[in-house]
Amino acid sequence: MPKRWRKTISREKLPDVLVPGLDVVFVGTAAGRRSAAVGAYYAHPGNRFWRTLFDVGLTPRLCQPHEFPDLLPLGIGFTDMAKLASGMDHEIDPAQFDVPRFEAAMARCVPRAIAFTSKKAASVFLREPTGRLAHGRQKRPHKRSEIFILTSPSGAATRYWTVEPWRELALFLGRAPAGES
């Protein structure tokens, strides 16, 4: 059978949205249960992700989770550290993290910024305990990409929430709302 006719079967919970030259790639630990069920990034109603993107100026309007593929023209991409898993960070088996896959994906798309939406995702990639990581722009870039660790937009992380690292990312990308530069 010619290759073009073969159907690729993927067990990934959410597809990567990655192309060369992105401004930012948002990286989660793994799809949450709601996101995996509906097939959209940051889909739980209590998740602050989409509202925050709009509030800090990364999107021109408030987008809905199902619109995630439509953010490519805005220079925004998506992936997770554990593509075959879903659930909360503490529920993900460490064997599910695929750092080599992630590294290869970042080498192909070389975004201006890699923005981790959880300390867990960042700790897996940076090989540092979460307690040693600070939110915001990191001192060490990844090859040609700047690294940001954002506060988790998950409703489960409300007590740790602050929008400041997200604003820092928007300022770096030159997209902060008027009056915030």
C-alpha positions as CSV (number, residue, x, y, z in Angstrom):
1,M,0.0,0.0,0.0
2,P,1.5,3.4,-0.9
3,K,2.5,5.4,2.1
4,R,0.1,8.2,1.4
5,W,-2.8,5.8,1.9
6,R,-1.7,4.4,5.2
7,K,-3.6,5.6,8.1
8,T,-1.4,6.6,11.0
9,I,-2.7,5.4,14.3
10,S,-1.6,7.7,17.2
11,R,-2.1,7.0,20.9
12,E,-1.2,10.6,21.6
13,K,-3.8,12.3,23.8
14,L,-3.4,15.6,22.0
15,P,-1.6,16.4,18.7
16,D,1.4,18.5,18.6
17,V,0.9,21.9,17.0
18,L,4.4,22.7,15.9
19,V,6.0,24.3,12.8
20,P,9.3,26.0,12.3
21,G,9.7,29.6,13.4
22,L,7.0,29.9,16.2
23,D,7.2,32.7,18.7
24,V,6.2,30.4,21.6
25,V,5.5,26.8,22.3
26,F,3.4,26.1,25.3
27,V,4.4,22.9,27.0
28,G,2.3,21.0,29.6
29,T,3.1,17.9,31.5
30,A,0.4,15.9,29.9
31,A,-3.2,16.4,28.7
32,G,-5.6,16.8,31.6
33,R,-8.5,14.3,31.7
34,R,-11.0,16.9,30.3
35,S,-8.5,17.9,27.6
36,A,-7.9,14.3,26.6
37,A,-11.7,13.6,26.5
38,V,-12.6,16.6,24.3
39,G,-9.3,16.6,22.3
40,A,-8.3,20.2,23.1
41,Y,-5.5,21.8,25.1
42,Y,-6.4,23.4,28.4
43,A,-10.1,22.5,28.1
44,H,-11.2,22.3,31.7
45,P,-13.7,25.2,32.4
46,G,-11.6,26.1,35.5
47,N,-8.4,26.4,33.6
48,R,-7.1,30.0,33.3
49,F,-5.0,29.4,30.1
50,W,-7.2,30.9,27.4
51,R,-8.3,33.9,29.5
52,T,-4.7,34.6,30.5
53,L,-3.5,34.5,26.8
54,F,-6.0,37.2,26.0
55,D,-5.5,39.2,29.2
56,V,-1.7,39.5,28.7
57,G,-2.0,40.3,25.0
58,L,-0.9,37.0,23.4
59,T,-4.1,36.6,21.5
60,P,-6.3,39.5,20.1
61,R,-9.5,37.9,21.4
62,L,-10.5,35.3,24.0
63,C,-10.2,32.0,22.2
64,Q,-11.8,28.7,23.1
65,P,-10.0,25.4,23.7
66,H,-11.1,23.8,20.5
67,E,-9.5,26.7,18.5
68,F,-6.0,25.6,19.6
69,P,-4.9,24.7,16.0
70,D,-5.9,28.2,14.8
71,L,-3.2,29.9,16.9
72,L,-0.4,28.8,14.5
73,P,-0.8,32.1,12.5
74,L,-0.2,34.0,15.8
75,G,3.1,32.1,16.2
76,I,1.7,29.9,19.1
77,G,2.3,26.2,19.3
78,F,1.5,23.4,21.7
79,T,2.9,20.1,23.0
80,D,3.3,18.1,26.2
81,M,6.2,16.2,27.9
82,A,4.1,13.0,28.1
83,K,2.1,12.7,24.9
84,L,0.7,9.2,25.7
85,A,-0.6,10.0,29.2
86,S,-3.4,12.1,30.7
87,G,-4.3,13.2,34.2
88,M,-2.9,15.5,36.8
89,D,0.9,15.9,37.2
90,H,1.2,13.6,40.2
91,E,-0.7,10.9,38.3
92,I,1.7,10.7,35.4
93,D,4.2,7.7,35.4
94,P,7.7,9.1,35.0
95,A,8.3,6.5,32.3
96,Q,5.8,8.4,30.2
97,F,8.0,11.5,29.8
98,D,9.7,11.6,26.5
99,V,12.5,14.2,26.7
100,P,14.2,13.0,23.4
101,R,11.0,13.4,21.5
102,F,10.5,16.9,23.0
103,E,14.1,17.9,22.2
104,A,13.8,16.7,18.6
105,A,10.5,18.7,18.2
106,M,12.1,21.8,19.6
107,A,15.2,21.4,17.3
108,R,12.8,21.2,14.3
109,C,10.7,24.2,15.1
110,V,13.2,26.4,17.1
111,P,10.7,28.7,18.7
112,R,11.7,32.1,20.2
113,A,10.4,30.9,23.5
114,I,9.5,27.6,25.2
115,A,6.9,28.2,27.9
116,F,6.3,25.5,30.4
117,T,2.8,25.7,31.9
118,S,3.9,23.7,35.0
119,K,7.0,23.3,37.1
120,K,6.7,19.6,36.6
121,A,7.0,19.8,32.8
122,A,10.0,22.1,33.2
123,S,11.7,19.9,35.8
124,V,11.5,16.9,33.6
125,F,13.1,18.8,30.7
126,L,15.7,20.7,32.8
127,R,16.4,17.7,35.0
128,E,16.0,19.8,38.1
129,P,13.7,19.3,41.1
130,T,10.6,21.5,41.0
131,G,11.6,23.1,44.3
132,R,14.8,24.5,42.7
133,L,12.9,26.2,39.8
134,A,11.6,29.7,39.9
135,H,8.8,31.1,37.7
136,G,9.6,33.4,34.9
137,R,12.3,33.7,32.3
138,Q,15.2,31.3,33.0
139,K,18.8,32.4,33.1
140,R,19.8,29.6,30.7
141,P,18.3,29.5,27.2
142,H,17.8,26.2,25.3
143,K,19.9,26.5,22.2
144,R,18.2,29.4,20.4
145,S,15.0,29.5,22.5
146,E,14.4,31.3,25.7
147,I,12.8,29.3,28.5
148,F,10.0,30.5,30.6
149,I,8.3,28.7,33.5
150,L,4.8,29.9,33.9
151,T,2.5,29.4,36.9
152,S,0.1,26.6,36.2
153,P,-3.2,27.8,34.8
154,S,-5.0,24.7,36.2
155,G,-7.7,25.4,38.7
156,A,-6.0,22.8,41.0
157,A,-3.1,25.2,41.3
158,T,-5.1,28.3,42.3
159,R,-3.1,29.0,45.5
160,Y,0.1,29.3,43.5
161,W,-1.4,31.5,40.7
162,T,0.1,34.7,39.6
163,V,-0.1,36.3,36.2
164,E,3.3,37.9,36.4
165,P,5.4,35.2,34.5
166,W,2.8,35.3,31.8
167,R,3.1,39.1,31.5
168,E,6.9,38.6,31.3
169,L,6.5,36.2,28.4
170,A,4.1,38.6,26.6
171,L,6.6,41.5,27.1
172,F,9.5,39.3,25.8
173,L,7.4,38.5,22.7
174,G,6.4,42.2,22.2
175,R,2.8,41.5,22.7
176,A,1.8,43.1,26.0
177,P,-1.4,45.1,26.0
178,A,-1.2,48.9,25.6
179,G,0.1,50.5,28.7
180,E,2.0,47.5,29.9
181,S,5.3,47.8,28.1
